[in-house]
Amino acid sequence: MNWLKAPKSNRYFWWFHFTLWGAFSLINLFTRQFYKIETLEQGVVSLVVLLVVNTLLCLILRETIHRLHLHNLNTRKIWLKLTALIVFFGFVSATLMTLGLGLYFLLAGYTQHLVFFMLSVYQNWLIMALTIGLWAVVYVVIMHIQTHNRLQSEQQQTQLKLKEAELNNLAGQLNPHFLFNGLNNIRALINEDAAKARYMLTELSDLLRYSLTAPKHQLTSLQQELEMVRACVQLAQIQYEERLNYVEQIDAENDLQVPPLMIQLLVENAIRHGIDHHSEAGTLALKVVQHADHLLIEVSNPGNLAGRGSSSAGIGLKNIHKRLQLLFGEDQSFTIQQHGDVVTAKLTLPLIRNTDS
């Protein structure tokens, strides 16, 4: 059995303990004084003995509850064990109180020898068991609730960490695929236009840095994402030249937050699976429009959706769906449709500003 020590006592525990036993002791004192069962001195001594004995017993009971895991109220067996402990501690309490009062009478000179009546133990057994039982039930219920809340909190933290790890994993899968092609294109450009090659190499370096650091964050600014999208398009235009015509319509605040690499992935898919398969000049259009309660992002390109399902594009689109679901739940939508010879990916996100995130 895995023995578990009781947690360290705090002020709330002592407040609960002395409130219950203090109230019981005062009621017992006033009742016995009202019926003149004992003198005031004897009543005060009885009160002190009751508090001392039951404080020690309740501390022992508390330790036993934790060592036997009786604060996890999951089965009927737990309640049976707890009831047996309460009955036993009630008997021990009645016995020790009787002995304590007998010792007081002896030391105070009321008797010549220690007085102990088993009948007095039996008379007090039930009431002490009921009082200790009330104490134990309240304590166990409170500890059960605290344990449940703590486990629930730990489970939520674990789920958040798993969610974060999954998001990072998905974001890592969304890194630009054309980085290596970009290097080859820049190498070919060196002999034609060295200055432009150096500029594009800088753009590629920035894009690579962004793709490596972005997955560490769930959101990034729209402005930063658009800068990387434009760098991506410029790198692609080295290869496709006049075949790639890029236009954008941006009607949104720059500090709005979007998932990093999300728009970039849509643009990259549009190039790889649209422009690349289109023999003539084609237009890649990016539209970002801010509405009252959402942000609309559209990426259009010439192409055909047929045959994409089993390709890398299909895997990329599934990753987008999964990532959006993890980030925003149902407060988002993603569709990809074809109208004539134009394919449009439409993304709807909640409006999140930098201060909100």
N, C-alpha and C positions, 0 to 999 in steps of 0.2 A: 504494500500500500504506500502511496506517495503522501507522506505526512506534510501537512501545510500549516505553518505557524500563523497565528492570528495577526492581523495588521496592528501597527502601533496605535495605541489609544490616543484619541484627540479630544478636543474640548466638546465636540458634539456628542461623542460617546458618553463622556462623564455627565454632560447636561441631561442626556436621556436617562442614564442610570440613576442619578441622584434625584431627578424629578419623580421617577416612578417609586423608588424606595423611600424617598423623603415623604412623599404623599402618604404612602402606606404606613410608615412609622408614625407620622403625626395623627393619622386617623386612629391608629391603635392606641396611641397615648391618650388622646382626648376621650376615646370610648371608655378606656379603663379608669380614667379619672372621673368621668361622668357617673359611672356605676360604682365608684369608690372601691374598686377591686384592689388597688395598691396605692401607696403614698406617692407624692409627687417625685420624691427622690428615687423610689423604686421604678417609677414610670420613665424617668430620664435615663436611668441605667438600662432599662429594657430597650429604650429607643437606640442607645449607643450600641448595645450588644447586637441588636437586630441589624443595624446599618453595617457594623464591622463584619459580622459573620456573613451576611448575604453579599456584601461587596467582594469579599475574598472568594466566596463560592461562585459568584457570577463571573468573576475573572477566570476561574478554573473552567467553568462551563463554557465560556466564550472560547477559550483555547481548545477545549475538547471538540466543540462544534466545528472549528476550522480544521483540526487535525483529522477528523472523521468525515470532512467534506459535507457536513449536514446543512450548510448554507445554500447548497444547490438543490432546490426543492423540485426535483424531477420525478421522483417515484414515491409510491406509498411506503416503501421500505424506509425511506428517509424520515417520514413522519413517525413511524413506529419506533425507530431508534431515538428520535428526539423526545417522544413521549416517555420512553423508558428512562432516559437521562433525567427528565424533569421530575419524575416520580422519585428517582433515587436521590437527586439533589434536594428535593423537598424533605425527604426523611433525614438526610444529613443536616440540613438547616435546622429542623426542629430539634434534633439531638444536640447540636452544638449550642443552640440558644438556651436549651434547658441546662446544659452543663455550665454555660457562662453565667446564668443567673444563680445557679447553685454555688458557683465559686464566689460570686459577689456576696451572697448571704454569709458564706463562711468567713471571708476576709473582713466583712463589716461587723462581724461578731454576733450576727443574728442566730447562728447555729454553731454547734461544736464540731460538726463533721459535714462533709460534702453531701448536699441534698440533691438527689436525682430521682425523678418520678417518670417511669416509662409511660404512664398514662398521659402525662403532659406532652410527651413526644407525639403520642398517637393523636391527641387533640389538636395539635398544631401542624401535624403532617399535611393534612389536606389543604389548609389555607396557605401554607408556605409553598406547597407544590403548585397551587393555582397561581400564586403571585410570581414565582420563578418561571412558571409556564408562560404567563403573560409577557414577562421580560424576554424570555427566549424567543417566543413567536415574533414579537415586534422586532427584535434584533435580527433574527434570521430573515424575515421578510425584507427588512431594509438592506441587509447584505446581499440578498438574492437580487434585488432590484439594481443595486450598485454594480454587482458582478455582471448582470445582464447588459446594463448600459455600457460598461467598460468593454465587454466582448463585442457588443454591437459597434462601438466606436472603433475598436481595433479592426473589425471586419470591414468597416467603411474605409479606414485608412489603407488596408490591404487592397481593397477594390480600386481605390484611387491610384495606388502605386501600380497596380496591374494595368489600369486604364492608361496611365502615363507611359508605361513601358510599351503597351500596344500601340499607342499613338506615335511614339518615337520610332518603333519598328516600321509602322506604315509610312511615316514620313521619310524614313531612310530608304524605303523602296521607291519613293517618288523622286529621287535625285535625277538630274538631267542625264538622259541616255546618250546625248550627242556630244558629251565632253571630249571623248576621244576623237570623234569625227571632226570636232572643232579644231583640235590640235593639228590634224592632218590638213585641214583647209587653210589654217594659218601658215603652216609650213609651205604650202603651195603658193600662198600670197606673198611670201617674203621676197621672191625674185621679181614679182610684178610691182608691188607697192610696199616698200619696207616700213614706211611711216604708218600706213594703215595696218600693217601686220602687227606692229608694236602696240598700236591702240587696241586692236582686237584681242591681243594676248592679255592686255590689262583687263579688258572686259571679261575674258574667259576666267582669269584669276579671281576677279570679284564674284563671278557667278559660282565658281567652285567653292570659294570661301562661304558664300551664302548658303549653298546646298549642304555644307558640312555643319554650319552653326544653326541654321534655321530649325532643324528637328528638335533642338533643345527647348524650343518655345512653342506653345500651342498656337499663339497668334503673333502676327506681325503687322506693321502698318501697311495700308494700301499703297502708299507712295513707294516704300521699299520694295514691295512685291512687283510693282509696275516697272521700276528701274531694272529689276532682274529680267522681267519679261522682255523689255526692249533690248537688253543685252543679248538675250537668247535669240531674238529675231535678227539682230545685226549679225550674229555669228552664223545663223542659217542662211542669210542673204549672201554670204561669201560663196556658198555652194550653189544656191539656186538662182542667184543674180536676179534677172528680170522676171523669172518665173514666180517669185514671191513678192507680192505687193501687200504691204501691211498698213492697215488703217485702224485707228482707235477713236472711240468716243467715251470720254471720261467725264461724268457728271456726278462726282461724289467728293466728299471731303478726304483730304490726304491722310488724316489721322485715324480713319476708320480701320478697324482691325479685321484681318482675314487670316485664314490658315496659311502658313508659309508653304511655298512651292505648289499651292493648289492651282492658281491661275497659270503659273508657269507650266505645270503639267498639262493643262488643257491646251495651251498654246503649242507645246511640244508635240502632243498627240495630233493636233490639227496639221502641223507641218509634216510629221512622219507618215501619217495615214491619209492626208489630204493632198497637200502640195506635192509631196514626193511621188504620188501615184497619178498626178495630173500633168499631162505632157505639155499643156499650154500654160500661159500666164494665169495665175490664180490669185484671188484676194483673200487674205487672212484678216478678219475683222474682229476686234475686241471692243465690247461695249460694257461699260460699268455705270450703272445708274442708281442713284440713291433715292429711295422712296421714304415715306413717312415712318414705316416700321420694318423695312427690310432693305437689303442691298441685292440688286440684280446684276449678275455677271453673265454675259453671253460671248461665246467664241464660235465664229462661223468660218467655214472653209469649204472649198469645192471638194466633192468626194461622194462616196457611197458607203452606207453602213453595212451592206452585204459582205459577209466574209470576215467581219471584225471580231465576231464572238469568240473565236478560239485563238485569236492573236494576242500579242502583248498588250494591245490597246484594251482588250476585254479585261485583262488582269488589272491594268491601271485604273479602269473605270470602277471595278469592284472595290479596289483600294480606296478610291475617292468616296464611294458610298459608305464604306465601313468607317473611314476616318471622320466623315461628317456626322455619322450617327453617334460616334463616341464623343465628339465635341459638343454637338448641339441637340442630340436626341431627335425629337420630332419637329423641332423648330428650324427646319431647313428642308430643302428639296433639290434634287439633281436629276435632270432629264437630258437625253440626247435624242434628237429627232432629225429627220431628213425631209426637206421641202424642195422638190425638184432635184437639182444636182448640187444643192448646198446642204451641208450637215451643220447643225447648230447644237452646241452643248450649253444648257442653261442652268445656272446655279443661283439659288436663292438662299441668302444668309441673314441671320438677325443683325440688326444694327448694333455694333459694339464700338464705342469710342475708346480711345486710349485711357481716359480717366475711369471708364467703366471696367476695363479689363484688369 
